[in-house]
Amino acid sequence: MDSTLRVVVSPSFYIAKISTIPFETTKKAKKAAHSIFDGFLPQGDFVFETYRLDDSSYLFLAIERQAVLSKLKELNFSFKKAEFNTAQTA
């Protein structure tokens, strides 16, 4: 049995930014996601997601990993691994 929990994350657990920095690919944009939020995020353990909006715009999300995991444990979810998605990708 797969013990991976796939979670659609509420906006209360992530911070979003739109950037018009032109990246060649979404993969390259995702590698730069932590830099997009540099000096903007509070201390924490963040997972970054990136979505292409058009040729020169990307939506960057910083998901508060520990906050999500704490909430899941509070709600008595049992899992070995959690994967995070947002409503945009679910």
C-alpha positions, 0 to 999 in steps of 0.5 A: 500500500502506498503511504504517500499522502497527496494534499491540495494546499489551501492558500493559507499555507502558501505565499505567491509571487508573480515574476516577469523574468523570462526563463527558457523553461519552467524547470529553470524558473523553478530552480530560481524560485528560492531567489524570487522569494529572497528576503520576502519569506519568514523563517521556515521550511518551504517547498517551491512550485512554479507555473508558467502564466505566459511567455514571460510570466511565472507564478511562484509559490512558497508552501510552508511545508512544516505548517501543512505537515503539522495540520495534517498530524493534528487532523490525525492523518497517517502517512510516510510521505506527503506531496503538495499541490495547489488548487491550480494543479489539482 
